[in-house]
Each structure stands twice: as C-alpha cells, then as structure tokens.
Amino acid sequence: MLLSNAFKFKKWANTELLMYGERQLHLLPEDDAVFFVRILNHTAVVDSLFISRISGASESYSADNTIETPSFPELQERIEKNDSWLVEFSESANSEILNKVISFKFTDGDYGQLSIEEIMFHLLTHSSNHRGMASRTLASNGLERPKDTFTRYLHEIEPSRRKYARLARA
C-alpha cells in the first residue's frame, strides 16, 4: 500500500508542478524555461527506460534524455503515461514481483542489476530530486512553485485526517 501511495503521490506532484510550469513557463528566461522542460523530460525518459526493463518491452531511448527538447504538451503526455503505468503497476505488484532481479545495460553502456523494488524506489527518489530542481527554477525567478509534500498530498486525498487530528487535540 505504501508503494502504491508513493506512486500516486509522484503522479500528483508531477501534475502539480506541470500545472505551475504551464502557467508560468513564458515568464522564465529562455535558458531556465528550457532547463525546466529538459530536467523533467530526463525523468520521463528514465521512467520510460525502467518501465521497459520491468515489462520486458524494448527500450524507446538510447540515452537518459532526448536530443531535442519536447514541447510542453509532449512532456506532459510522457509524464502522464509513465506515471499512470507506475501507479497501476504498484497497485498490483506483489512481493514475488518486487523481489525479481533484473539485469540490464545502462544508457552509458555499463551494466546494472536491481530488484524491481529497488528500481521503483530509484524512480521515486530520482523524480523527487529533479522535481525539486525544476521547482527551484521557478522560485529562483520569483515565480510560484507547488507545495508538493507527501503530507499535503495525504491530507488532500483524505481530508478527514485534519478533522480527526483536531478532535484528537481537543
């Protein structure tokens, strides 16, 4: 359940950040706007690579980012597609699946071996790191950034938590 909630949070946080980006991207200096899109595209590419490795599909990318910077709608579509797959997978994956070890080749040519659970943890931490970088790009330009914490997410999807917390403190 925690893994599933973590990927639902990832999807929610990506959606939040993309909403802020879409609304304010035109206000960023060109270099920062490109960085914002490219750093998030990098996470989408890495997600896609590991989804391919988990599912046994052929990989769509040969590097950890694309040469061309995608349009904002293309970026949104890539992230949404990957996040939806990861949420669905995390909801159905059992311990046998999560413990399965996969051997693969990184895009830099080096070899790797991780359990699916380790891959899933990597995708969570990797995307969180780069969301922070993209969010910081907004903030460093005086723009609004999302308050995309896990605690905020939990209280938004379960508003009764606040009610019960108030009752417990009374």
C-alpha positions in Angstrom: 0.0 0.0 0.0 2.8 2.5 0.8 4.4 1.8 -2.6 1.1 2.4 -4.3 0.5 5.6 -2.3 4.1 6.8 -3.1 3.5 6.5 -6.9 0.1 8.1 -6.6 1.9 11.0 -4.8 4.5 11.1 -7.6 1.8 11.4 -10.2 0.0 14.1 -8.1 3.3 16.0 -7.5 4.2 15.9 -11.2 0.8 17.1 -12.2 1.0 20.0 -9.7 4.5 21.0 -10.9 3.4 20.8 -14.6 0.4 22.9 -13.8 2.6 25.6 -12.3 5.1 25.3 -15.2 2.5 25.5 -17.9 1.1 28.7 -16.3 4.5 30.4 -15.8 6.9 28.9 -18.3 6.6 32.0 -20.5 7.8 34.2 -17.6 11.1 32.3 -17.2 14.3 33.4 -19.1 14.7 31.2 -22.1 17.6 29.2 -20.6 15.6 28.5 -17.4 12.5 27.5 -19.4 14.5 25.0 -21.4 16.1 23.7 -18.3 12.7 23.3 -16.6 11.4 21.2 -19.5 14.6 19.2 -20.1 15.1 18.2 -16.4 11.6 16.9 -16.3 12.0 15.2 -19.7 15.0 13.5 -18.3 12.9 12.0 -15.5 10.3 10.9 -18.1 13.0 9.2 -20.2 14.5 7.4 -17.2 11.0 6.3 -16.0 10.3 5.0 -19.5 13.6 3.1 -19.6 13.0 1.4 -16.4 9.3 0.7 -17.3 10.6 -1.1 -20.4 13.1 -3.1 -18.3 10.4 -4.1 -15.8 7.8 -5.0 -18.5 10.3 -6.6 -20.9 9.5 -4.2 -23.7 12.1 -2.8 -26.0 13.6 0.5 -24.8 12.4 3.6 -26.6 15.5 5.7 -25.7 19.3 5.2 -26.1 20.2 8.0 -23.7 18.9 9.4 -20.5 17.4 12.4 -22.2 16.3 13.2 -25.7 18.4 15.3 -28.1 15.5 17.6 -28.9 13.6 19.4 -26.2 10.0 18.3 -26.3 7.1 20.7 -26.4 5.3 21.2 -23.1 2.3 19.2 -24.2 4.6 16.3 -25.3 6.3 16.5 -21.9 3.0 16.4 -20.1 1.9 13.4 -22.1 5.1 11.4 -21.5 5.0 12.1 -17.7 1.2 11.2 -17.5 1.7 8.0 -19.4 4.6 6.8 -17.3 3.0 7.9 -14.0 -0.2 6.1 -14.9 1.7 2.9 -15.7 3.7 3.1 -12.5 0.6 3.7 -10.3 -1.2 0.7 -11.9 1.9 -1.5 -11.6 2.5 -0.5 -8.0 -1.1 -1.3 -7.1 -0.9 -4.8 -8.5 2.8 -5.8 -7.8 3.2 -8.5 -5.1 6.4 -9.3 -3.2 7.3 -12.0 -5.7 7.3 -9.5 -8.5 9.0 -6.8 -6.4 11.8 -9.2 -5.4 12.5 -10.2 -9.0 16.0 -9.1 -10.1 16.6 -7.6 -13.5 19.9 -7.4 -15.3 20.2 -4.6 -17.8 22.5 -2.2 -19.6 22.5 1.5 -18.6 22.5 4.1 -21.4 26.1 4.8 -20.6 27.0 1.2 -21.6 27.6 0.0 -18.0 25.7 -3.0 -16.7 23.3 -3.0 -13.8 21.3 -5.4 -11.7 18.4 -4.3 -9.5 15.3 -5.8 -8.0 12.1 -4.4 -9.2 11.5 -2.9 -5.7 14.9 -1.2 -5.9 14.0 0.2 -9.4 10.7 1.5 -8.0 12.5 3.2 -5.1 15.0 4.7 -7.5 12.2 6.1 -9.7 10.6 7.8 -6.7 13.8 9.4 -5.4 15.1 10.3 -8.8 11.9 12.1 -9.8 11.7 13.8 -6.4 15.2 15.2 -6.9 14.5 16.6 -10.3 11.1 17.9 -9.4 12.9 19.9 -6.8 15.3 21.2 -9.3 12.5 22.3 -11.6 10.6 23.8 -8.8 13.7 25.7 -7.6 14.0 27.2 -11.2 10.5 28.7 -10.7 11.3 30.0 -7.2 14.7 31.5 -8.2 12.9 33.6 -10.8 10.4 34.9 -8.2 7.6 32.6 -9.5 5.2 30.5 -7.6 6.1 26.9 -7.0 3.9 24.0 -5.8 3.8 22.9 -2.2 4.1 19.3 -3.2 4.9 17.4 0.0 3.7 13.9 0.8 1.9 15.1 3.9 0.0 17.7 1.9 -0.9 15.1 -0.6 -2.2 12.7 2.1 -4.3 15.4 3.7 -5.8 16.5 0.3 -6.8 13.0 -0.6 -8.0 12.2 2.9 -9.4 15.4 4.3 -10.8 13.5 7.3 -7.2 13.4 8.7 -7.3 17.0 9.6 -10.7 16.6 11.2 -9.6 13.7 13.3 -6.4 15.5 14.2 -8.4 18.4 15.5 -10.6 16.1 17.5 -7.6 14.3 19.0 -6.1 17.6 20.1 -9.3 18.9 21.7 
